[in-house]
Amino acid sequence: QVQLVESGGGLVQPGGSLRLSCAASGSIFSINVMGWYRQVPGKEREMVATVTSGGYTNYADSVKGRFTISMNSAIKQVYLQMNSLKPEDTAVYYCKTPYPSWGQGTQVTVSS
């Protein structure tokens, strides 16, 4: 079983920045792809960004140019640098691996 622990969320003003981190642990031999998703109440969870161990990245259109995902496959961690944050980025952010489990998420609130 894989455990995921997200951290780094918080309250930030519009235009501000946050850096999220996620550590994966458990019965993992290797992880070749990790990602970040987010969810607001009443809406489905949506993909924010994904990254492969080879450095290939994919972003939702709504965050392109503002967010940067990176991964350290050796220590099984994934990061999300979020710049120029907007109120519509407010959500609970979750990291994901190819394994079925989810973490508890970290709340990001963008508000003045």
C-alpha positions in Angstrom: 0.0 0.0 0.0 1.2 3.5 -0.8 0.9 6.4 1.5 0.9 10.0 0.3 1.4 13.0 2.5 0.9 16.5 1.0 2.1 19.7 2.6 2.7 23.4 1.9 -0.8 24.7 1.5 -2.1 27.8 3.2 -3.7 31.2 2.8 -2.2 33.6 0.3 -3.2 36.8 -1.4 -4.0 37.0 -5.1 -0.7 37.2 -7.0 1.2 35.3 -4.3 3.1 32.1 -4.4 3.1 28.7 -2.7 5.1 25.6 -3.0 3.4 22.2 -2.4 5.3 19.1 -1.6 4.2 15.4 -1.5 6.1 12.4 -0.2 5.2 8.9 -1.2 6.0 5.9 1.0 5.1 2.3 1.4 5.5 -0.8 -0.8 6.9 1.1 -3.8 9.6 -0.2 -6.1 9.7 2.8 -8.3 7.4 5.6 -9.4 7.7 6.9 -13.0 4.9 9.4 -13.0 3.4 11.7 -10.3 0.8 14.4 -10.5 -1.2 17.0 -8.7 -5.0 17.2 -8.7 -7.4 19.6 -7.0 -11.0 19.7 -5.9 -13.5 22.2 -4.7 -16.7 21.3 -2.9 -19.4 20.3 -5.3 -17.0 19.7 -8.2 -15.1 16.8 -9.5 -11.4 16.4 -8.8 -9.4 17.8 -11.7 -5.9 17.2 -13.0 -3.6 20.2 -12.4 -0.2 18.8 -13.6 1.7 15.6 -14.1 5.4 14.8 -14.5 7.4 11.8 -15.4 10.7 10.6 -14.1 12.1 11.6 -17.5 11.0 15.2 -17.1 7.9 15.2 -19.3 5.3 17.6 -17.9 1.6 18.2 -18.7 -0.5 21.0 -17.3 -4.1 22.0 -17.2 -4.7 25.0 -19.4 -5.8 27.1 -16.4 -2.4 26.8 -14.8 0.0 26.9 -17.7 2.7 29.5 -17.3 1.9 29.9 -13.6 2.6 26.5 -12.0 5.6 24.3 -12.3 5.7 20.6 -11.4 8.8 18.7 -10.6 9.7 15.3 -9.2 12.5 13.7 -7.4 12.0 10.0 -8.3 14.9 8.9 -6.1 13.1 10.0 -2.9 9.6 9.6 -4.3 8.6 13.2 -3.9 6.7 15.6 -6.1 6.5 19.4 -5.9 4.2 22.1 -7.3 5.4 25.7 -7.4 2.4 27.9 -7.8 3.0 31.5 -8.8 0.6 34.3 -9.7 -2.2 32.6 -7.7 -5.8 33.5 -8.4 -8.9 33.1 -6.2 -10.1 30.4 -8.6 -7.0 28.3 -7.6 -8.6 27.9 -4.2 -9.1 24.1 -3.6 -7.8 21.1 -1.8 -4.7 19.9 -3.6 -3.8 16.2 -3.8 -0.9 14.4 -5.2 -1.2 11.1 -7.1 0.8 8.2 -8.3 -0.2 5.3 -10.5 -1.2 3.4 -7.4 -4.9 3.8 -6.3 -4.5 5.6 -3.0 -4.9 9.3 -2.3 -3.5 11.4 0.4 -5.4 13.7 2.8 -4.7 16.7 0.6 -3.6 20.2 1.5 -5.8 23.3 1.4 -4.9 26.2 -0.7 -6.9 29.4 -0.2 -6.3 32.5 -2.4 -8.0 35.5 -1.0 -7.5 39.1 0.0 
